[in-house]
Amino acid sequence: MILMCDKGDIGCIENTERYMAYFETIKENLPKGFLRIFDKNDWFHDFSIENIEIMNTGKYSSIIKFITNRGNILYELTFKGVKSFFVNIT
C-alpha cells in the first residue's frame, strides 16, 4: 500500500505503519477476492462509511455489515461469526 499521509503528519504515518503491520498478520485469513478489491480501492482510503449494522446471532456471535462508498463506488462488507469488535470514532 502507498502511504496516504502528508510528510509532516507523524500521527498519520505512525497509525498507517501500525495498521500495515497488523494487516500483515491477518491477511492470510481473508478471502482472496476481498484482498483484490481491497488493494484495487487503495485499502478503502477516503471511502465513507454509509451504514453499520450489528446483528446478534447468538450469545457470543454477531454479524456486522458495513456499507462504504467513495463517489459512485459502493461496497457492502459482511463479517460473520464476530466474537468481539472495537470501534474508535475520532
C-alpha positions, 0 to 999 in steps of 0.5 A, spaced: 500 500 500 502 507 498 502 511 504 496 516 504 499 521 509 502 528 508 510 528 510 509 532 516 503 528 519 507 523 524 500 521 527 498 519 520 504 515 518 505 512 525 497 509 525 498 507 517 505 503 519 501 500 525 495 498 521 500 495 515 503 491 520 497 488 523 494 487 516 500 483 515 498 478 520 491 477 518 491 477 511 492 470 510 485 469 513 481 473 508 478 471 502 482 472 496 477 476 492 476 481 498 484 482 498 483 484 490 478 489 491 481 491 497 488 493 494 484 495 487 480 501 492 487 503 495 485 499 502 478 503 502 482 510 503 477 516 503 471 511 502 465 513 507 462 509 511 454 509 509 451 504 514 453 499 520 449 494 522 450 489 528 446 483 528 446 478 534 446 471 532 447 468 538 450 469 545 457 470 543 456 471 535 454 477 531 454 479 524 456 486 522 455 489 515 458 495 513 456 499 507 462 504 504 462 508 498 467 513 495 463 517 489 459 512 485 463 506 488 459 502 493 461 496 497 457 492 502 462 488 507 459 482 511 463 479 517 460 473 520 461 469 526 464 476 530 466 474 537 468 481 539 469 488 535 472 495 537 470 501 534 474 508 535 470 514 532 475 520 532 
